[in-house]
Amino acid sequence: MDKPAIQSVRGQIFVLRTMQFANYATAVLLITYFPLYFESLGYTKLQIGAIYSVGPFLSIVSNLIVGILSDRTKNLRRILSTLYCVQILALALLLPQKEFGIMAGIMALFYLFQTPNNSMLDSVSLLAAEQLKRSFAAIRMFGSLGYAICAIAFGYLLKMYGSDLTIILALCTIVVSLIFSFFISNYQATLKKFEFSGLWTLIRRKETLTFFLLIMVVSVAHRLNEGFLSISMREIGADDSIIGFASMASAVSEIPMFFLLAKFGHRFRELPLLALASFLYVIRLGLLSYASEPWMMVALQTMHCITFAIFYITALRCLQTLIPDEYRSSGQAVFAVVWSGLAGLIAGTLGGWLYDAMGLSYVFRTGALFALVGALGFLLVHMRRGNT
């Protein structure tokens, strides 16, 4: 590792935690408030859906390109800075626009450079945590903190000043990310040379393919909850403030679990933990399919801490054992493609069809079934490993 721009270990941890905070502050705006901004411009639900459908498609391509480029150049910090610069440019172009066609094109450019953010930031955080002898969960929990705090703060600001402030807030959070990206140390400098053939050999291994397949199966369950919860809540009479509170409840619930995983997570084996989290997804989605009051759905969102938090952190731990550090960004990119891109496309298509044909309860029950398959798969792999 070269001499860091900020010398101390504590300084580097502060930089990464701040970037996680700012990254998920931006996510709040994209997930919750950008649709309201587009709605204020008079766009139809179909037009807003069309803008948002671009993200999963572009994430498949952009994550892989950026991940491989990062490992080949061994300059993840410069890659991140470039991503943030283009995002700022895209949002600046967006400010004066009202016409749908131009707006959709600019948003496509924005998503092309925004969707790799999570995987690349997680990649550098994992490398830093390993080299600085710190826990990744203790860094990542600040993303959840950023999401929870900014869900409330941005909602208050936008209620006071109107939806036109949405893009300005997004520019502010991304500028913060850009500034702090200049202070990340180069954690890839001492890693072995990247060989594309080596990456392909790792990805093709039966163990790796099985891992990614099971991750995708459980992720479909997660995306069905994420994508259809607000629709379901609105269908049973919840207003926007209650829906926002449900999102906040899930983000807040992650924080203590990330803290516990940082302290004690290493004591437990990855595959049984993944199976446990998947079984808990079965319970969460099964109960959601029977929830008839908004408060029930808000309460069930607190299960996020024992489903998503355990599953995501443990999956990344497992990924570290499968993919060496010199392929960290590429492996993280493949994980993002599976976790967000492919699973998002399957969940959106399947969930939409189930919603129209059978109703929302069957969307959640199907998600529970996917989670059950994933749980059994992780248990089976664990038992087979134990017998070899």
Helices and strands as residue ranges (DSSP letters): H 9-28, I 29-33, H 34-40, H 45-73, H 76-94, H 100-114, H 117-131, H 136-161, G 163-165, H 166-181, H 196-204, H 206-235, H 240-264, G 265-267, H 270-288, H 294-301, G 302-305, H 308-322, G 325-327, H 328-336, I 337-342, H 343-358, H 360-386
